[in-house]
Amino acid sequence: MGSFYEKYGGEETISKVVDYFYELVLADDTVNHFFKNTDMEKQRKHQTKFISYALGGPNQYTGQSMAKAHEGMNLQPVHFDAIVNHLRAALTHFGVSQSDIDDALSKVEALREDVLYK
């Protein structure tokens, strides 16, 4: 069956998921303030590479560690949960199966300790 990345159309599809994901994030007052000074075009490209890698695609991610990238943000569980929920909604919107969503979100969940309270 191949990886999640291959199954759903690779980076092109993941790029669309990421665009939709950020539409949801930027509309959410719980988390949108974290992005007010962010170059969103750069952030979208960066996130597409990261999510592609996390879902079994090639490792093109050259960013900072999760802890370093979120340093000084003091992210709380409510923020992390909002991001997870928006990612779930974006994956659902693009027809990803529930079992694949669960798998993807378990990979994201593994990063929780690396991003909270930094």
C-alpha positions in Angstrom: 0.0 0.0 0.0 2.9 2.4 0.5 3.2 5.1 3.0 0.5 7.6 3.9 2.4 10.1 1.9 2.3 8.0 -1.3 -1.2 6.8 -0.8 -2.7 10.3 -0.8 -0.7 11.9 -3.6 2.5 13.1 -2.1 3.7 16.6 -1.5 1.1 18.1 -3.8 -1.8 16.8 -1.7 -0.1 17.5 1.5 0.5 21.1 0.4 -3.3 21.5 -0.1 -4.0 20.0 3.3 -1.5 22.4 4.8 -3.1 25.4 3.1 -6.5 24.4 4.4 -5.1 23.6 7.8 -3.7 27.2 8.0 -7.1 28.7 6.9 -8.6 26.9 10.0 -5.7 27.9 12.3 -5.7 31.6 11.2 -9.5 31.8 11.8 -9.1 30.4 15.4 -8.5 33.1 18.0 -7.2 30.4 20.4 -4.0 30.0 18.3 -3.9 32.6 15.4 -2.0 35.2 17.5 1.1 32.8 17.4 1.2 33.5 13.6 0.7 37.3 13.5 4.3 38.0 12.7 4.9 34.9 10.6 5.7 34.8 6.9 2.9 32.5 6.1 4.2 31.5 2.7 7.4 30.4 4.2 5.6 28.7 7.1 3.3 26.8 4.6 6.3 25.5 2.7 8.1 24.6 5.8 5.1 22.8 7.3 4.4 20.9 4.0 8.0 19.5 4.1 7.7 18.6 7.8 4.3 16.9 7.5 5.4 15.1 4.3 8.3 13.6 6.2 6.2 12.8 9.2 3.8 10.9 7.0 6.4 8.8 5.2 7.7 11.1 2.5 11.2 12.1 1.8 13.1 14.0 4.5 13.4 17.5 3.1 12.8 19.0 6.5 15.8 21.2 7.4 14.2 23.2 10.2 15.0 23.5 13.8 14.1 20.9 16.4 10.5 21.0 17.6 11.7 22.3 21.0 13.8 25.1 19.4 11.1 26.1 16.9 8.6 26.6 19.7 11.0 28.2 22.2 9.6 31.3 24.0 6.0 30.6 22.8 4.9 28.9 26.1 2.4 26.7 24.2 -0.2 25.2 26.5 -2.2 22.0 26.0 -5.2 24.0 24.8 -3.1 25.4 21.9 -1.6 22.0 21.0 -5.1 20.4 21.1 -6.5 23.2 18.8 -3.7 22.5 16.2 -4.4 18.8 16.4 -8.1 19.4 15.9 -7.5 21.6 12.9 -5.1 19.0 11.4 -7.8 16.4 11.9 -10.4 18.6 10.2 -8.0 19.3 7.2 -7.2 15.6 6.7 -10.9 14.7 7.0 -11.8 17.5 4.5 -9.4 15.8 1.9 -10.9 12.4 2.3 -8.2 10.7 4.4 -9.5 7.5 6.1 -10.1 7.5 9.8 -7.4 4.9 10.4 -4.8 7.0 8.5 -5.9 10.1 10.4 -5.4 8.3 13.7 -2.0 7.2 12.6 -1.0 10.7 11.5 -2.3 12.2 14.7 -0.4 9.7 16.8 2.8 10.9 15.2 1.9 14.5 15.9 0.9 13.5 19.5 4.4 12.1 20.0 5.7 15.7 19.6 3.5 17.1 22.4 6.3 17.1 25.1 8.7 18.8 22.6 6.5 21.8 22.1 4.6 22.5 25.3 5.7 25.0 27.9 8.9 26.1 26.0 
